[in-house]
Amino acid sequence: MATTANAPRKGGASKLQVGIIAAVALGLVIVVIALALRPSGSRGGLTGAIVNGSPAAPDFTLIDQNGRQVSLHDSQGKVRAVTFLYTHCPDVCPLIASTLGQADRRLAAQQNQVELLSVSVDPQGDTPPAIHKFDDDRGLADLPNWHYLTGAPSQLAKVWTDWGGINANNPDGAKALTPDQLEHMSIVYLVDPQGHMRAALPANFTVDDFLQDVNALASVG
């Protein structure tokens, strides 16, 4: 199911990791419920898991790779793809970012109706040079609607909790974690033009999956 979090990649779990995992479990309860699939007849042409009830997407304001302040509500009227990445991730993060970039280029004239918002889960490691290299390596740097978002650990922690991606309820926030210890969901959330969470794509989504869902959501705007 799309809500499965990545397990720690190596070694035994430390006390800190156990605490993080417990917090993640609490933070994911609402997301696990929300992502229950509706019957196929009510999917509305979406390939991703349907977010039950289409709740309002939690707003946030962070800073992108170009130093610009970006809020979710700034792009009201567009389809928003929201995901959680870190630049030193060895597996799913590069996959998600690369697929989003490929799909974005396929949008062509529709590109200005979609925003790609990637929220950092590693405020210590996601430095400006690391982010720019990550973007350059995956052909994302020249995409005007791609935003790799960072902020203070306290700001990011609220977004992680609100969206169920990661919950770092420890005194030092995410600073105490190394990249291989980070726990986050490998999901791309799709928000419709009215600001409602509508679907969730797994890490192995395809370009065609993304385009189909964007087109379906854009038609309700």
Protein Blocks (a to p, Z undefined) as FASTA:
>chain_A
ZZlccddfedcddfklmmmmmmmmmmmmmmmmmmpccdfklnnopabdcdehiaacdddd
dddfkopacdfklmgoiacddddddfklcklmmmmmmmmmmmmmmnmmmmmmcccddddf
bfklmgfklmmmmmmmnopmmpmkbccddddfklmmmmmmmnomaccdbfklmmlpcfkl
pccddddddddfkopafbdcdfkbcfklmmmmmmmmmmmZZ
